[in-house]
């Protein structure tokens, strides 16, 4: 590799960019549908909330996998909270 050239792994991943673009496009379509039909707002809101919660859960699982020591410490703190909780 010549001096000053960055390795290919430092370049952004094409698949990640495409996935984020598809998500943004679908979000724009959902938002436009919400504005067209006011009766559909509650269902659309629940759909968006469910999507957000799925992505949040996925992100937390990924964080736990890549930082096992921090995840274990968090589990221990949660267990201590549960043991000391009074009804």
N, CA, C and O atoms as a GROMACS GRO file, in nm:
protein
  348
    1UNK      N    1   0.086  -0.117   0.000
    1UNK     CA    2   0.000   0.000   0.000
    1UNK      C    3   0.091   0.124   0.000
    1UNK      O    4   0.179   0.135   0.085
    2UNK      N    5   0.070   0.216  -0.095
    2UNK     CA    6   0.153   0.338  -0.100
    2UNK      C    7   0.131   0.424   0.025
    2UNK      O    8   0.027   0.418   0.090
    3UNK      N    9   0.232   0.504   0.054
    3UNK     CA   10   0.222   0.592   0.171
    3UNK      C   11   0.108   0.691   0.154
    3UNK      O   12   0.086   0.745   0.046
    4UNK      N   13   0.034   0.714   0.262
    4UNK     CA   14  -0.074   0.811   0.260
    4UNK      C   15  -0.207   0.756   0.213
    4UNK      O   16  -0.309   0.824   0.226
    5UNK      N   17  -0.210   0.635   0.160
    5UNK     CA   18  -0.336   0.577   0.113
    5UNK      C   19  -0.406   0.509   0.230
    5UNK      O   20  -0.344   0.434   0.305
    6UNK      N   21  -0.533   0.536   0.244
    6UNK     CA   22  -0.609   0.474   0.352
    6UNK      C   23  -0.651   0.333   0.312
    6UNK      O   24  -0.679   0.307   0.196
    7UNK      N   25  -0.655   0.242   0.409
    7UNK     CA   26  -0.706   0.108   0.377
    7UNK      C   27  -0.854   0.114   0.345
    7UNK      O   28  -0.924   0.206   0.387
    8UNK      N   29  -0.902   0.016   0.270
    8UNK     CA   30  -1.041   0.015   0.225
    8UNK      C   31  -1.140   0.006   0.340
    8UNK      O   32  -1.253   0.052   0.327
    9UNK      N   33  -1.102  -0.053   0.452
    9UNK     CA   34  -1.196  -0.070   0.562
    9UNK      C   35  -1.237   0.062   0.626
    9UNK      O   36  -1.338   0.069   0.696
   10UNK      N   37  -1.158   0.170   0.602
   10UNK     CA   38  -1.194   0.301   0.657
   10UNK      C   39  -1.302   0.370   0.576
   10UNK      O   40  -1.359   0.470   0.621
   11UNK      N   41  -1.332   0.318   0.456
   11UNK     CA   42  -1.434   0.380   0.372
   11UNK      C   43  -1.571   0.333   0.420
   11UNK      O   44  -1.585   0.221   0.468
   12UNK      N   45  -1.675   0.420   0.408
   12UNK     CA   46  -1.809   0.380   0.454
   12UNK      C   47  -1.862   0.260   0.377
   12UNK      O   48  -1.836   0.243   0.258
   13UNK      N   49  -1.936   0.180   0.446
   13UNK     CA   50  -1.993   0.060   0.388
   13UNK      C   51  -2.114   0.096   0.301
   13UNK      O   52  -2.204   0.166   0.346
   14UNK      N   53  -2.115   0.048   0.178
   14UNK     CA   54  -2.223   0.079   0.085
   14UNK      C   55  -2.356   0.023   0.133
   14UNK      O   56  -2.459   0.089   0.121
   15UNK      N   57  -2.357  -0.098   0.188
   15UNK     CA   58  -2.482  -0.160   0.231
   15UNK      C   59  -2.547  -0.080   0.343
   15UNK      O   60  -2.669  -0.064   0.344
   16UNK      N   61  -2.467  -0.030   0.436
   16UNK     CA   62  -2.522   0.049   0.546
   16UNK      C   63  -2.585   0.177   0.493
   16UNK      O   64  -2.692   0.217   0.538
   17UNK      N   65  -2.518   0.240   0.396
   17UNK     CA   66  -2.573   0.362   0.337
   17UNK      C   67  -2.704   0.333   0.266
   17UNK      O   68  -2.799   0.411   0.278
   18UNK      N   69  -2.711   0.223   0.192
   18UNK     CA   70  -2.834   0.189   0.121
   18UNK      C   71  -2.947   0.160   0.219
   18UNK      O   72  -3.060   0.204   0.197
   19UNK      N   73  -2.917   0.087   0.326
   19UNK     CA   74  -3.020   0.056   0.426
   19UNK      C   75  -3.075   0.183   0.490
   19UNK      O   76  -3.196   0.195   0.509
   20UNK      N   77  -2.986   0.276   0.523
   20UNK     CA   78  -3.034   0.400   0.585
   20UNK      C   79  -3.117   0.481   0.487
   20UNK      O   80  -3.213   0.546   0.528
   21UNK      N   81  -3.080   0.478   0.358
   21UNK     CA   82  -3.158   0.551   0.258
   21UNK      C   83  -3.297   0.490   0.242
   21UNK      O   84  -3.395   0.563   0.230
   22UNK      N   85  -3.306   0.357   0.242
   22UNK     CA   86  -3.435   0.290   0.230
   22UNK      C   87  -3.522   0.324   0.350
   22UNK      O   88  -3.641   0.349   0.336
   23UNK      N   89  -3.462   0.325   0.472
   23UNK     CA   90  -3.537   0.360   0.592
   23UNK      C   91  -3.591   0.502   0.584
   23UNK      O   92  -3.706   0.528   0.620
   24UNK      N   93  -3.506   0.595   0.537
   24UNK     CA   94  -3.550   0.734   0.527
   24UNK      C   95  -3.663   0.748   0.426
   24UNK      O   96  -3.759   0.820   0.451
   25UNK      N   97  -3.653   0.678   0.312
   25UNK     CA   98  -3.758   0.685   0.211
   25UNK      C   99  -3.890   0.631   0.266
   25UNK      O  100  -3.995   0.691   0.245
   26UNK      N  101  -3.885   0.519   0.337
   26UNK     CA  102  -4.009   0.462   0.391
   26UNK      C  103  -4.067   0.553   0.499
   26UNK      O  104  -4.189   0.563   0.513
   27UNK      N  105  -3.980   0.619   0.576
   27UNK     CA  106  -4.028   0.711   0.679
   27UNK      C  107  -4.098   0.830   0.614
   27UNK      O  108  -4.201   0.876   0.664
   28UNK      N  109  -4.043   0.882   0.504
   28UNK     CA  110  -4.106   0.995   0.435
   28UNK      C  111  -4.242   0.954   0.382
   28UNK      O  112  -4.338   1.030   0.392
   29UNK      N  113  -4.251   0.832   0.326
   29UNK     CA  114  -4.380   0.784   0.275
   29UNK      C  115  -4.481   0.770   0.388
   29UNK      O  116  -4.597   0.808   0.372
   30UNK      N  117  -4.438   0.716   0.502
   30UNK     CA  118  -4.529   0.701   0.616
   30UNK      C  119  -4.576   0.836   0.666
   30UNK      O  120  -4.694   0.853   0.698
   31UNK      N  121  -4.485   0.933   0.674
   31UNK     CA  122  -4.522   1.066   0.721
   31UNK      C  123  -4.622   1.132   0.626
   31UNK      O  124  -4.715   1.198   0.671
   32UNK      N  125  -4.604   1.113   0.495
   32UNK     CA  126  -4.697   1.174   0.400
   32UNK      C  127  -4.834   1.106   0.410
   32UNK      O  128  -4.937   1.172   0.392
   33UNK      N  129  -4.837   0.976   0.438
   33UNK     CA  130  -4.964   0.906   0.454
   33UNK      C  131  -5.036   0.956   0.579
   33UNK      O  132  -5.159   0.968   0.579
   34UNK      N  133  -4.962   0.985   0.684
   34UNK     CA  134  -5.022   1.034   0.807
   34UNK      C  135  -5.088   1.169   0.782
   34UNK      O  136  -5.197   1.194   0.833
   35UNK      N  137  -5.025   1.255   0.704
   35UNK     CA  138  -5.081   1.386   0.677
   35UNK      C  139  -5.205   1.377   0.588
   35UNK      O  140  -5.292   1.463   0.597
   36UNK      N  141  -5.215   1.276   0.505
   36UNK     CA  142  -5.329   1.263   0.414
   36UNK      C  143  -5.454   1.215   0.487
   36UNK      O  144  -5.563   1.264   0.458
   37UNK      N  145  -5.441   1.122   0.580
   37UNK     CA  146  -5.557   1.061   0.645
   37UNK      C  147  -5.549   1.080   0.796
   37UNK      O  148  -5.475   1.007   0.863
   38UNK      N  149  -5.623   1.175   0.852
   38UNK     CA  150  -5.612   1.201   0.996
   38UNK      C  151  -5.660   1.085   1.083
   38UNK      O  152  -5.617   1.073   1.198
   39UNK      N  153  -5.748   0.999   1.031
   39UNK     CA  154  -5.795   0.885   1.111
   39UNK      C  155  -5.685   0.780   1.127
   39UNK      O  156  -5.692   0.697   1.218
   40UNK      N  157  -5.586   0.784   1.040
   40UNK     CA  158  -5.480   0.684   1.042
   40UNK      C  159  -5.363   0.727   1.133
   40UNK      O  160  -5.265   0.654   1.145
   41UNK      N  161  -5.374   0.841   1.195
   41UNK     CA  162  -5.261   0.892   1.273
   41UNK      C  163  -5.225   0.802   1.390
   41UNK      O  164  -5.106   0.781   1.416
   42UNK      N  165  -5.321   0.749   1.461
   42UNK     CA  166  -5.291   0.664   1.576
   42UNK      C  167  -5.222   0.535   1.532
   42UNK      O  168  -5.126   0.492   1.595
   43UNK      N  169  -5.271   0.475   1.426
   43UNK     CA  170  -5.209   0.351   1.377
   43UNK      C  171  -5.068   0.379   1.326
   43UNK      O  172  -4.976   0.300   1.349
   44UNK      N  173  -5.052   0.490   1.256
   44UNK     CA  174  -4.919   0.524   1.204
   44UNK      C  175  -4.822   0.552   1.318
   44UNK      O  176  -4.706   0.512   1.314
   45UNK      N  177  -4.872   0.620   1.421
   45UNK     CA  178  -4.787   0.649   1.536
   45UNK      C  179  -4.744   0.519   1.605
   45UNK      O  180  -4.628   0.504   1.644
   46UNK      N  181  -4.838   0.426   1.621
   46UNK     CA  182  -4.804   0.296   1.682
   46UNK      C  183  -4.703   0.221   1.596
   46UNK      O  184  -4.611   0.157   1.648
   47UNK      N  185  -4.720   0.228   1.464
   47UNK     CA  186  -4.627   0.161   1.373
   47UNK      C  187  -4.486   0.221   1.386
   47UNK      O  188  -4.388   0.148   1.392
   48UNK      N  189  -4.479   0.354   1.388
   48UNK     CA  190  -4.348   0.420   1.402
   48UNK      C  191  -4.286   0.389   1.537
   48UNK      O  192  -4.165   0.368   1.547
   49UNK      N  193  -4.368   0.387   1.642
   49UNK     CA  194  -4.318   0.357   1.776
   49UNK      C  195  -4.264   0.214   1.782
   49UNK      O  196  -4.159   0.190   1.841
   50UNK      N  197  -4.337   0.121   1.723
   50UNK     CA  198  -4.291  -0.019   1.722
   50UNK      C  199  -4.158  -0.031   1.647
   50UNK      O  200  -4.069  -0.104   1.691
   51UNK      N  201  -4.146   0.038   1.535
   51UNK     CA  202  -4.021   0.035   1.458
   51UNK      C  203  -3.907   0.094   1.542
   51UNK      O  204  -3.797   0.038   1.545
   52UNK      N  205  -3.932   0.205   1.609
   52UNK     CA  206  -3.831   0.267   1.694
   52UNK      C  207  -3.787   0.172   1.805
   52UNK      O  208  -3.668   0.158   1.832
   53UNK      N  209  -3.884   0.108   1.870
   53UNK     CA  210  -3.851   0.018   1.980
   53UNK      C  211  -3.772  -0.103   1.932
   53UNK      O  212  -3.683  -0.152   2.001
   54UNK      N  213  -3.806  -0.153   1.811
   54UNK     CA  214  -3.729  -0.264   1.754
   54UNK      C  215  -3.584  -0.223   1.732
   54UNK      O  216  -3.492  -0.296   1.768
   55UNK      N  217  -3.564  -0.105   1.673
   55UNK     CA  218  -3.428  -0.058   1.646
   55UNK      C  219  -3.353  -0.030   1.776
   55UNK      O  220  -3.233  -0.056   1.785
   56UNK      N  221  -3.422   0.022   1.876
   56UNK     CA  222  -3.359   0.049   2.005
   56UNK      C  223  -3.313  -0.081   2.070
   56UNK      O  224  -3.202  -0.090   2.122
   57UNK      N  225  -3.399  -0.182   2.066
   57UNK     CA  226  -3.364  -0.313   2.124
   57UNK      C  227  -3.244  -0.373   2.050
   57UNK      O  228  -3.155  -0.430   2.113
   58UNK      N  229  -3.243  -0.360   1.918
   58UNK     CA  230  -3.132  -0.412   1.838
   58UNK      C  231  -3.002  -0.340   1.874
   58UNK      O  232  -2.897  -0.403   1.886
   59UNK      N  233  -3.008  -0.208   1.892
   59UNK     CA  234  -2.889  -0.131   1.927
   59UNK      C  235  -2.837  -0.170   2.066
   59UNK      O  236  -2.716  -0.180   2.086
   60UNK      N  237  -2.928  -0.191   2.160
   60UNK     CA  238  -2.886  -0.231   2.295
   60UNK      C  239  -2.821  -0.369   2.292
   60UNK      O  240  -2.722  -0.393   2.361
   61UNK      N  241  -2.878  -0.460   2.214
   61UNK     CA  242  -2.821  -0.594   2.203
   61UNK      C  243  -2.681  -0.588   2.142
   61UNK      O  244  -2.590  -0.658   2.186
   62UNK      N  245  -2.664  -0.505   2.040
   62UNK     CA  246  -2.533  -0.490   1.977
   62UNK      C  247  -2.433  -0.433   2.077
   62UNK      O  248  -2.320  -0.480   2.085
   63UNK      N  249  -2.475  -0.332   2.154
   63UNK     CA  250  -2.386  -0.272   2.253
   63UNK      C  251  -2.345  -0.376   2.358
   63UNK      O  252  -2.229  -0.380   2.399
   64UNK      N  253  -2.439  -0.459   2.400
   64UNK     CA  254  -2.407  -0.563   2.498
   64UNK      C  255  -2.307  -0.665   2.442
   64UNK      O  256  -2.221  -0.715   2.515
   65UNK      N  257  -2.320  -0.694   2.313
   65UNK     CA  258  -2.226  -0.790   2.252
   65UNK      C  259  -2.086  -0.733   2.240
   65UNK      O  260  -1.988  -0.805   2.260
   66UNK      N  261  -2.075  -0.605   2.206
   66UNK     CA  262  -1.941  -0.550   2.184
   66UNK      C  263  -1.876  -0.499   2.312
   66UNK      O  264  -1.756  -0.473   2.313
   67UNK      N  265  -1.952  -0.484   2.420
   67UNK     CA  266  -1.896  -0.439   2.548
   67UNK      C  267  -1.943  -0.533   2.659
   67UNK      O  268  -2.023  -0.494   2.743
   68UNK      N  269  -1.892  -0.657   2.660
   68UNK     CA  270  -1.944  -0.756   2.755
   68UNK      C  271  -1.920  -0.718   2.902
   68UNK      O  272  -2.004  -0.748   2.987
   69UNK      N  273  -1.809  -0.654   2.932
   69UNK     CA  274  -1.783  -0.619   3.073
   69UNK      C  275  -1.882  -0.514   3.122
   69UNK      O  276  -1.935  -0.525   3.233
   70UNK      N  277  -1.908  -0.415   3.040
   70UNK     CA  278  -2.004  -0.310   3.078
   70UNK      C  279  -2.145  -0.370   3.091
   70UNK      O  280  -2.221  -0.334   3.181
   71UNK      N  281  -2.179  -0.462   2.999
   71UNK     CA  282  -2.311  -0.525   3.004
   71UNK      C  283  -2.326  -0.608   3.131
   71UNK      O  284  -2.432  -0.608   3.194
   72UNK      N  285  -2.220  -0.679   3.169
   72UNK     CA  286  -2.226  -0.760   3.291
   72UNK      C  287  -2.242  -0.671   3.414
   72UNK      O  288  -2.320  -0.702   3.504
   73UNK      N  289  -2.170  -0.560   3.417
   73UNK     CA  290  -2.182  -0.468   3.530
   73UNK      C  291  -2.324  -0.411   3.538
   73UNK      O  292  -2.379  -0.396   3.647
   74UNK      N  293  -2.382  -0.379   3.423
   74UNK     CA  294  -2.519  -0.326   3.421
   74UNK      C  295  -2.618  -0.431   3.471
   74UNK      O  296  -2.712  -0.399   3.544
   75UNK      N  297  -2.597  -0.558   3.432
   75UNK     CA  298  -2.685  -0.666   3.481
   75UNK      C  299  -2.673  -0.681   3.632
   75UNK      O  300  -2.773  -0.702   3.701
   76UNK      N  301  -2.551  -0.671   3.683
   76UNK     CA  302  -2.530  -0.682   3.828
   76UNK      C  303  -2.598  -0.567   3.903
   76UNK      O  304  -2.659  -0.588   4.008
   77UNK      N  305  -2.588  -0.445   3.850
   77UNK     CA  306  -2.655  -0.331   3.913
   77UNK      C  307  -2.806  -0.349   3.912
   77UNK      O  308  -2.873  -0.321   4.011
   78UNK      N  309  -2.858  -0.397   3.800
   78UNK     CA  310  -3.003  -0.420   3.791
   78UNK      C  311  -3.047  -0.528   3.890
   78UNK      O  312  -3.151  -0.515   3.954
   79UNK      N  313  -2.967  -0.634   3.902
   79UNK     CA  314  -3.000  -0.741   3.998
   79UNK      C  315  -3.000  -0.687   4.141
   79UNK      O  316  -3.086  -0.723   4.222
   80UNK      N  317  -2.904  -0.600   4.172
   80UNK     CA  318  -2.899  -0.541   4.306
   80UNK      C  319  -3.022  -0.453   4.329
   80UNK      O  320  -3.080  -0.455   4.438
   81UNK      N  321  -3.061  -0.376   4.229
   81UNK     CA  322  -3.182  -0.294   4.242
   81UNK      C  323  -3.303  -0.380   4.268
   81UNK      O  324  -3.388  -0.346   4.351
   82UNK      N  325  -3.313  -0.492   4.197
   82UNK     CA  326  -3.429  -0.580   4.213
   82UNK      C  327  -3.430  -0.646   4.351
   82UNK      O  328  -3.536  -0.664   4.410
   83UNK      N  329  -3.312  -0.682   4.402
   83UNK     CA  330  -3.306  -0.746   4.534
   83UNK      C  331  -3.343  -0.649   4.646
   83UNK      O  332  -3.400  -0.690   4.747
   84UNK      N  333  -3.312  -0.522   4.628
   84UNK     CA  334  -3.337  -0.426   4.735
   84UNK      C  335  -3.472  -0.356   4.721
   84UNK      O  336  -3.506  -0.272   4.804
   85UNK      N  337  -3.548  -0.388   4.618
   85UNK     CA  338  -3.678  -0.324   4.597
   85UNK      C  339  -3.780  -0.377   4.696
   85UNK      O  340  -3.787  -0.498   4.721
   86UNK      N  341  -3.859  -0.287   4.754
   86UNK     CA  342  -3.965  -0.327   4.848
   86UNK      C  343  -4.100  -0.300   4.785
   86UNK      O  344  -4.120  -0.197   4.721
   87UNK      N  345  -4.194  -0.392   4.801
   87UNK     CA  346  -4.329  -0.373   4.747
   87UNK      C  347  -4.405  -0.286   4.836
   87UNK      O  348  -4.522  -0.257   4.810
   0.00000   0.00000   0.00000
